[in-house]
Amino acid sequence: MTTFRIGGTAQFFARPPDLEQLIKLVWVAQKKGIDVRILGAGSNILVEDKIIKGLVIQLSSPFFQTLQISDDKVIAYAGVYLNKLVHFCLRHSLTGAEFLSGIPGTIGGALVMNAGIRDGNITRQISDIVECIWVIDYNNGRIKLILAQEAGFAYRNSTLDKFIVIAAQLGLSKGRKQQIRNKIKKYILRRRDTQDWSYPNAGCIFKNPPDASAGQLIDSCGLKGAIYGGAQISFRHANFILNKEKAKCSDVLNLMRLAQRCVMKKYGISLEPEIKIWK
């Protein structure tokens, strides 16, 4: 259930059909003292090879894949895949979300990690188009509205992991379909040319340090192609680790530590993981 195809099993797992059932699940888990984790597309996590205690909830039912539009505003629910959002905006001649093209995640996960790309000298992030977010508070199971400026958005980070993201309102603008289509094509082609999805992986492993590229730093340490167990650092993009032969979580972690040690020794730079590690 992750793009890495690595990890153990969940102690409890649920796909609630709607918001009412989600709230009930959270309430029961809280009453029973059971930890809750939210799984989106599973495209940004590495799961340990053991039973993951607690309740894993995936918001993948049709209810949580809803998209609504009003003028230049789009309300996107947490389970909506980013590519679906992008093409929905294209159909309605709305521009501003094209940079999310090709990112293999959902709205919920993208909001929590503030997903985006480096576009030349500019970093484009989903927080640039978010106006507000509806969440469920883990502590009391109540729905809460958070304004974008209250979400603690930063580079590949936010404070939304303290909540369960339900939906977000995005502020876009009217555009011409052909221009929007051309932008989508540009971003998709760039990802195809630079990223490596030849084997299961979780995308970029490390955040880019200020004024540097994690992939270039790892590459300059001669680590492209490095293998540990069934995992390998990609020859195409050094910030990608591939599951080539039934890799274990420990194989990926060992390659991550190797990259961190080498980059620290050569440049004095500490690489911070972008992926979430479930233990």
Secondary structure by P-SEA (a helix, b strand, c coil): cccccbbbbbccccccccaaaaaaaaaaaaaabbbbbbbcccccccccccccccbbbbcccccccbbbbcccbbbbcccccaaaaaaaaaaaccccccccccccccaaaaaaaccccccccccccccccccbbbbbcccccbbbbbccccccccccccccccccccbbbbbbbbbbaaaaaaaaaaaaaaaaaccccccccccccccccccccaaaaaaaacccccccccccccccccccccccccccaaaaaaaaaaaaaaaaaaccbbbbbcccccc
